[in-house]
Amino acid sequence: MDWPLSVALAQSVPELPTGTDWSYEMKLDGHRMIMWRTDAGVRLQARSGRDVTAAWGDLALAGHHLPAGTVLDGEAVITTENGRISFEAAQARAASSPTRARRLTAQRPAHYIAFDALQLPSPNGDIRARPYSERRAALLILLAGLPANTPIQAVSATTDRDTALTWYDTLHNQGIEGIVAKRTTAPYRAGRTGTSWLKIRHADTIDATVAGFTGTARQPRALTVRLPDGRITLSQRLTTALAAAIAPRLVPQPGRAYTQGGDAYTPVSGEVVVEVVAGTTRHAVVTVVRLR
């Protein structure tokens, strides 16, 4: 299995599927992460393929308890004092320098919520072609062998649709942003998985390509994004953490460009993808929530 690994993505749907061949998992509001336990140590990979080990040193340390040859897919999450999962805290950690990340780790340690086993130690190797039900069973067996106080845990899952809907209706304030339904007979497929992984979310979001920015390349104030329907629009002002995370990825081009609404911006080259919350009207507000 080669680094970086392309991750499986869920398709948004208006309601959960029904049937006996579905498992339903809590969708946590954190940072998607692949955990690689190699003979040399532990590496952590973001969804984009970037190496984020330095920002999540506590999870890398915990990963050493896994047997060499293990690769897991999951979510890095941080909870607040009241036990709520905080995406803002995870975003701040992800955007931090190694020094600041260590300080944040001491204040709020992270947890790694694993939802798939992609590779097991020899002689098993790559198990992505196996059905979800087998991968889930292998994950639970693997994590059962870790120390009792490990921050690496399995995501909560059920085959009962009513239980999943209860989670969806009652746990939103705890940082559970939705439910992912996974077909129990399906393999792990990179990219949008069609009807194999389906999700419902309280506030659905979409991916958008960055077309440019306002402010400076070192301190972008807002982004100009190209939405899936072709609209090019200016986002709301970026948070400090988001601006710090996005700035290194911006490659400005000469000249100025303009949105359909007449807002001027500095165009960029390359393909930087962000997740945004966007309305459907022409002049809807667009808010960037994370870097992909």
Secondary structure, 3 states (H helix, E strand, C coil): CCCCCCCEECEECCCCCCCCCEEEEEEECCEEEEEEEECCEEEEEECCCCECHHHHHHHHHHHCCCCCCEEEEEEEEEECCCCCECHHHHHHHHCCCHHHHHHHHHHCCEEEEEEEEEEECCCCEECCCCCHHHHHHHHHHHHHCCCCCCCEEECCEECCHHHHHHHHHHCHHHCEEEEEEEECCCCCCCEECCCCEEEEECCCCEEEEEEEEEECCCCEEEEEEECCCCCEEECCCCCHHHHHHHHHHCEECCCCEECCCCCEEEEEECCCEEEEEECCCCCCCEEEEEEC
